[in-house]
Amino acid sequence: MAKLFTKVLVANRGEIAIRIIRALQEMDMKAVAVYSEADRSSAHVSLADEAYLLGPAVASESYLNIEKIIQIAKKAQVDAIHPGYGFLSENDEFAYACEEAGIVFIGPKAETMRLMGDKVESRKTMIKAKVPVVPGSKEPITSFLHAKKLAKEIGYPLLVKASAGGGGKGMRVVETPHELKKSIEAASREAKSAFGDERIYIEKYLANPHHIEIQILADSHGNVVHLYERECSIQRRHQKVIEESPSPFITPALRKKMCQIAMRAAKSVKYLNAGTFEFLVDQKMNFYFLEMNTRLQVEHPVTEMVTGVDIVKEQLRIASGFPISFKQNEVNQYGHAFECRIYAEDPLNQFLPCPGKIISYRIPQGPFVRIDSYLQHGANIPMEYDPLIGKLCVWGFDREEAVQRLTRVLKEFVIHGIRTTLIFHRQVVKIPKFIQGRYDTHFIDKEFKFPKVQPKQPLKDMLLAVAAVDAFKKRKKEISFVEEEFHTSPWLQQARSEALRPFFRSL
Ligand code: ADP
């Protein structure tokens, strides 16, 4: 007889740790947090029912320290561990270690994770399951000659990818044959240093595709359901920045087909718990399997908003041995949802990470707004981890209303103390092709003009400030982005007043 867990350790930090702690507490389960020295006063620590120090800030000694996490889990006597995303969430050794310690790992079986976490192996598995994959190599590249032969068969442009890849690392676009050798060597080196695994493979580089993924849930009673799709084509350097559901691109017939294929693929690997099948869809509506993420995704809230299903709670139920709490015919896509990823990065300075202290902030409010973040007054955004500080999600009755709400909410959101990508999002939502839902994965490269002007030093005196504003106005089109922020952004206003301070002091 299945019984819900009583105590669960959350092996993560930041917004996702809080997201999971909230689900646990709503389900009457005790939440155990772990934290590094850099996160002593982080919000996930104070929200949990118990919290344990893992070790120094560096991830290898804290959030990636399997031994220490298992030791704490045993000490705290938890039933299960939720890994969140990133860190150990796709690490099969960690899943095995949990199993050995008699603790449930909230996710698929370790062997499924290993199989699907390896891009070459998962491609092979999907081919066997008759799922269309992006044309490319079936085995890792063994030599330059091997690559050359394959490249000729596949045709240019192509993409060199790391088998153990993730986060766009070890990925290189190759336009012509003479770039091949250098790209293979560079990708392999990058893969070795990022993943400790230099294996790479080659794929056809599809022209202007859409990234569309299908969320699935599978329980230990043989039930598999899908929660429809997320469109994740708004990307910067092949990394998602805004996601939405439903996709404004695919047809109902294609949606149905992709969902059916994702469920078939999940069954073919006896998948358990929540997972996502990522596909690329070309302009002719052909779709190809890209990879599977065997964990909770960053962008899961858009699916939750349109389906009403709490994916984390379903994960907890499934891992406790319960069946999924609804049937496929009980779940629909209702309305439209967006998510913007808010990073501690400076869009006016090539998106350089901007760790630091949050001085103050204003969280937007109003109907159908959801903010998942670890913002708090005085919070430290450490430099050691991913710069994602939060996610802003909105729901609307239809896409038009959701865009309007997103635009309003982005204006309301204020974060002082560090630079964030909020200003980038405010500009993106104004671009006509975004408003019309006509974009593909090259949208940001093609449509978004990054400002070229950003004073590197604080302005020395009033004359310089006036001259700069004047120059801004003359180059209005190019810098409209900066100019607007200059007037509306509190941190730029603060920078401006700081720039003028020496002038007033000298009077
Ligand atoms: P990672 O796991 O490193 O994030 P993915 O394989 O998931 O890499 O791809 C990330 C993004 O890169 C995709 O969403 C897409 O925009 C682009 N991409 C990946 N493979 C291809 C391809 N074969 N053709 C065109 N774009 C691709």
Boltz pocket constraint, residues with backbone or C-beta under 6 A from the ligand:
constraints:
  - pocket:
      binder: B
      contacts: [[A, 134], [A, 159], [A, 165], [A, 166], [A, 167], [A, 168], [A, 169], [A, 171], [A, 203], [A, 204], [A, 205], [A, 206], [A, 207], [A, 209], [A, 211], [A, 232], [A, 235], [A, 238], [A, 239], [A, 278], [A, 280], [A, 290], [A, 291], [A, 441]]
      max_distance: 6.0
